[in-house]
Amino acid sequence: MEEAGFTGGEEKRWTITWSLFAQELKKVGHIAAPMVAVTVLQYLLQVISMMMVGHLGQLSLSSVAIATSLTNVTGFSLLSGLVGGLETLCGQAYGAGHYKKLSVYTYSAIISLILVCIPICVLWIFMEKLLIVVGQDPSISLEARKYSMWLIPALLGSALLKPLVRFLQSQSLILPMLISSFLVLCFHVPLCWALIFKIRLGITGAAIAFSLSNWFYVLLLVLYIKYPLSCKNTLVPFSKEAFLGIGEFFRYGVPSAVMVCLKWWSLEVLILLSGLLPNPKLETSVLSICLTISTLHFTVPYGFGAAASIRVSNELGAGNPQAARVAVWAVMFLAVTETVVVSITLFCCRHILGRAYSNERPVVEYIAVMAPLICLSTVTDSLQAVISGIARGCGWQHIGAYVNLGAFYLLGIPVAVVLGFILHLKAKGLWIGIVIGSTVQSTILSLITGFTNWQKQATKAKERMSERKTSVENEQD
């Protein structure tokens, strides 16, 4: 940080630098804390639905678990990845002062995601046949298809919701998202309970509740955005410029989707492989619990990553490369502090950790054995989440995509297969393989971030923003 660009004596330079670092920590904290809460609240929608469905019986729980996994892999994760391109475009446009471009980019993203939803909906309609082909039980396949069909409205709602969230996120308008997420959760819980148990719609009721909650979230954000004083500088009417921006959105969205989905899918592959191990019920249960713990923790560094994306993209767009660099250091400091605290806590609680998920002694003891590996995962996941946010803010998602491909599919999963099946380490071996992949991924991404030329990134952001002027801005000029 001593290269922050100040002149004068050494003591003065360090005083000013640490002062700026403290200010940046405060800025990042004000963004990251509510973003963590927003992520947790959104994650709880699916968790609560799953918990309520679990009281309907094994068939319902198994069907919803499989349907949730497949719909996440083929649909929601894809949209989450694609919309990462908007963080580059909107964040840098806002930093550069091209406020009207935010609306145009958001309209382009919504159109693009709706187009992507069409083939996904067709896939979900025929999910029963797909599951039967891969050897799944016909009764489970039928129920999974039924649940997936009623999630189609939620998918279409996400095509609007995710761009709207990034539109507000790029402007650091996190509080309305936090309030909206809380209201949606309060809406979802009684609605889900009523549809499942009172109206007796079963798993269909859970899917309908999730879909309605997604659209309620969209409605709340639209009402906030349309409020006259909320986004008056960034909101413009829909125009043909939105169609012209589809290609640019996909140029950043596709590598962003690859970067996100490759990691997400590797974990799903892990669960599928666990079903081929001896005593698959125990191995799959243990890996599912490990994945649940890891996913729940990931919501925290994901909030840090969102803060990194906002701060870095805004500063690069504004032509402040050194400020972007300080933002990176500030977010990394928070991420490392958080992951050290969480890892130590998990390790100290390793003998009772499994009791939160199961009363069966073999499961509890197995989780205690897996705890050190879970701790390592929290470290690598924290670094990966933050650096992925930095990548989205800079616009080098394609580099992250290549790194994830090599780390997980050329190294992590093959090592997991060797350790789990050939060396008979079972679930422990599978998780070690993914930890190795995550370690390689985090190390490479950290090196790339450390050697990043921030002045060059700021120049690229300036060139990106000057590539085309929207018709709205031309009229204002």
Beta strands, then each sheet from edge to edge (+ up, - down):
end
